[in-house]
Amino acid sequence: PAGMTVETIPMAADRTDIPVLVSVAPDAANSGALVDVVGRPADENIKVVGHLNQRSMLVRGQNNRDVWGHDAQRLAMSVADAVPFSIEIVQPQVPIVRNGSMNLKVVAKRDEGFNAPIRLQMLYNPPGIGSSGSVSIAGDQTEALIPVTANNGATIKSWPIIVMAQAAHAGGTVEVASQIAQLEVADSPFGFTFQKAAGELKQETAVAVELEVKTEFEGEAKIELLGLPANTATPPEGKMVTKETTQVVFPVTIDESARPGVYKSLVCRATIMKNGEPIVMTLGTGELRVDKPLPPKVATTQPAAKPAEAKPAPMPTEKPLSRLEQLRLEKQQAEAAGG
């Protein structure tokens, strides 16, 4: 239709969908048209042209079987009345990294008197990217943050993104789109290796984490230890590191009310500031074992030693007489008897 423009993006060979942004001039008249959608290879030497062929299932059978439907070769487009709001993505100045997170800021421009809540949702998520679908701009607000996360396998490249917005208006629901923004996905700046830690109740222990700098950065980064079990704590300010740092050690205080056991929930969160915005990644996992103190040793009393029993003196033993002494004794006894 007159006054309508389309912004397209080349589709990569490994993709099957891509956003297309449709915009309408403010002074465009209400109208409609059935339009063709044409796709051509980026290589002009390949003489292949594809057109729209959209199947609409009108009658479904058992197991969602297509019983009867319609194939459309044209796309219905129309220019309708203006809606009382528009939205815009604030272009991120830093990438989202693997195992990282980001808050995507969306700003709404409201017509005077329009104060309905505006629900926000990403049109699509790039591979390995997740986003919240339950974010709204309150009626008395003009902006909101969409939490976005990247897993370990997020595809590293710059992705075009669009945010869709819905709001109640004129007895129904209207929907608009933001401009096309770029979301850059980068590799994780750090790799963490946790050493197993253990400590007793009412004691202090330490959690050591080895750092591998995978992407060099300027200045300092903050490393925080998260995921500690209940009633254990580490200083909340974390540790500041540079690209030369190879290890950080976190002191951990274990309260006497902590529950003994093995906790495999420790993670580290790294934050690097760049262009005035944070690059955040979270990676785990570490292990902390909480032990009960060993029971104190009980002093045992030794039984009193029994007094030594007096041994009878040995009977005196006569020295055995030699044969000569025996003969002399017999002679003396015989003389005494003979008188």
C-alpha positions, 0 to 999 in steps of 0.5 A: 500500500502507498506510504508503507515501506519494508526493511529486510535483512539478508538471511544466512544459509543456516537460518530458516527465518528472519525478521522483516520490519514494516513501517508506515508513514504518518500521513499514509491513508488507510488502504490495503493490498495483496502483495507478493513476497519474493526471495532470491539468492544473494549470489546473482549467478544463481537464477532461482526465485521463490514466492510466497506459498502459505498453507492455512489449515481450515479443517483438521482431522485426527492427530492434527491431520490436514483435511482441507485448507487453502494455499495463499500466494499473496500476503494481505497488508493494510494501513490502519489508524495510528496507535497511541504509542510507539516503542524503541530499543535502546541499542546495547553498547556491549555484547551479551557473552556466553553464560551471560545476561543482559537487561535490554532497555525498551522505551515507550513514547505515549500519546497524551492521555494514553496510560494503558500497560504495554506488554513487551516480548522479543519477536524471536530469540537468536540461537542460544538466547533466552528472554523473558516474555512477561515484561510490561511497561506500567501505565505510569511508566515509559520504560522497562528492562527485558532480561536476556540470557545466553547459554554456553552454545549461543551463536557468536555473531551480531543478530538483528532483534525486534521487540513487539509491544501490545496494549489495550486500545479502542476496545481491542488489542493493538500491536506495534514493533520496535526498530531493528537493533543489533544484539552482539553475542560474544564468547565468555571472558572467563573460565572458572575452575573451583577447588573443593572447599570444606569447613566446620560449623562456627568456623571460617573456610575459604573457596579458591577459584582458578581464573582463565582469561579467555578474552582480554579486557581493560582495567578491572573486573569484579568477581562475586561468589554466589550460591552459598548455602543458607547461614553461610556468607562471604563479603558481598563486595567480591574481588577485583581482578585484572587480566593477569589474575589467575586465582581468587580466594573467597573467605566463607563464614559458616554459622552454627545454624548452617545445615551440615552437608555437601552443597554443589551450588557455588557459582561465580559472577563476573562483571566487566564495565565497558562503554558505561555498561556491564558485561555480565557472565555467571559460571559454576559450579563449585562445591562446599562441604559443611561438617559438624565439629568432631566431639571433644575428647573425654578425659579418662581417669586411670585406675589406681595402681594396686600396691605391690604384694609383699613377696615372702623372703626366699628360704635360705638355701644351704650351700651343697657340701663337697665330697671331702666336706661330707667325709669330714662331717661324718667323721666328726659325727662318729667321734662324738657318738663314740665319746 
